[in-house]
Amino acid sequence: MKTSHFFQNIITNNASQGLQFGSRWVFNIALINVLDITSYALFSFIYSISNILLAVLPFGSPTYLINEVEDQEGGIKKLFDSFVISFILTGLLLLLYLLLDFFISDIKGWEYYGYGIALGFILSLNISLFSYYKGLGKFLIELKAYAVFFLFLIGFVAYLFFIPNARKDISFVFILLIGINSLVFLLTVFSSKRIVTAFKSISVRRGVRRISNAFTERTYFGLQEMTTAFYAQSGMLLLFYLLDTATYGYYRALFVVIAPLLLITVSFSQVMLNYIKNLKSTLFILTFRKIQGYSLAVGFMFVFAFYMLKDFLFGIIKVPINDNTTLAFGIVLGAILIRFMFTNYEMILVVLGKQKQRFYVVLCVAFINIGLIFTLLPKYGLIGAVSTNLLTYFVLLIGLLFSAESYLKKNL
C-alpha cells in the first residue's frame, strides 16, 4: 500500500468514524440539554452496558477480521462465523438476564438493562461487518453506511429540540437507537449480493462444526477485547453506584465532550493495522515509527485545542466551571494523550502475532483499574474517578510499549 493510499484510508476511516461517533456525540450533547442530569446519568449507564457488550459479543472478531481477511470468499465465511458467535453469546446473556430478573430486579436501573443488551447486540453485528470490509481495505463502504446513520440520528436530534411535546423518555431513546443501527446493518448487508448469496450457500451443518474453531481462532482477540471492556467500561458501571447520580452525570459529560478524540485514536490504529500487516522487517519498523509520530503530533494538537476551548465545551455540556471540574477536565485530556500513544502499540502486537501478550497486559491493567476505583473514589470523588482513567492508561502504555519494543529489538 502506498503512503498516499494510507492517508486516503485515514481520511476515509476518520470520516466514517466521525459520522458514526460524531453524530452520537451531537446526540449525547442534545440529551444533556433536553434531559435533567440524573436522567442523562441513567442513560449513560445503560449505554455503557451496550459498549461493554460491543466488545464482548463479537468475541474479538473486529480486530481478528481486519488482521485476517484478505480475500472476499474466505472473508465472508469468517464474517458469517463472527455473526454466529454474536448470536450465541447474546442468547446466553439473555438467558442469564431472565434468570437474574427473579433475584435482583429491584436494583437501580435494572428495568433498562434489556435495552443495553439489544443495542449491544446490533452494534456487535455492525462492527464485525465493517471490520470485514476494513480487512479488505474497503473503508468507503462504512463511510456510506454511516452517512445514512448520521442523517437519521441528526433527524432525531432535530425532533427532540424542535417538535413541541416531543417524547423524551429513556425507553424511546433506546428504541430509536436500536432501530437506526439495525437499519444501517440491513442496508449494508443487502447492498452486497456477494454476501447475501454466500450466506445462503453456507451449510448450517458445516457452520456448526466450524464454530468451535472460530472461537479458538479468536480466543486471545476475544479475551483481550473483553478485558479491555472490563477496565474501560466496568468502571463506568461501578461509578454509577459509587458516586451520587449528579456527579456521575458530570463525569460522563466530560468524556462525552472529548469523544471526537477517542474516534481519532481508533481510526489511526485500525488503518495502521491494515497498512502494515503485510510489510516486512526494516520497512515494517520504519513505517510504524512514522505512523506513531503522526499519531502523537495529532494527539498534542487536538488535546491543546480542546483545553483552550474548555469554557465553551463546558457550556454545551452544562458542567459548572470551577477548580474541581477544570482539574478533572485536564486529567481527562492527559488520559487521552496517553491513549494516542498506546493504541498503535496494541495493533503492533496483533500484527506480530503477540495477541497473548497483549491480553496479559490488559488483564493486569484491568485489576489495577478496579483497585484504583475503590482506592480513589471514596476520598476524591470526581477527581478520583477521572484519575483512575489517567493512571490506568499510563500503566497500559508502559506494558504495551515494553512488550512490543522488546520483541522488535530482538526479532526485527
Secondary structure, DSSP 4 states (H G I P E B T S, - for coil): --HHHHHHHHHHHHHHHHHHHHHHHHHHHHHHHHS-HHHHHHHHHHHHHHHHHHHHTTTTHHHHHHHH--SHHHHHHHHHHHHHHHHHHHHHHHHHHHHHHHHHTTSTTGGGHHHHHHHHHHHHHHHHHHHHHHHTT-HHHHHHHHHHHHHHHHHHHHHHHHSTT----HHHHHHHHHHHHHHHHHHHHHT-HHHHHHHHHS-HHHHHHHHHHHHHHTHHHHHHHHHHHHHHHHHHHHHHHHS-HHHHHHHHHHHHHTHHHHHHHHHHHHHHHHHHTT--HHHHHHHHHHHHHHHHHHHHHHHHHHHHTHHHHHHHHT---SHHHHHHHHHHHHHHHHHHHHHHHHHHHHHTT-HHHHHHHHHHHHHHHHHHHHHHHHHHHHHHHHHHHHHHHHHHHHHHHHHHHHHHHHH-
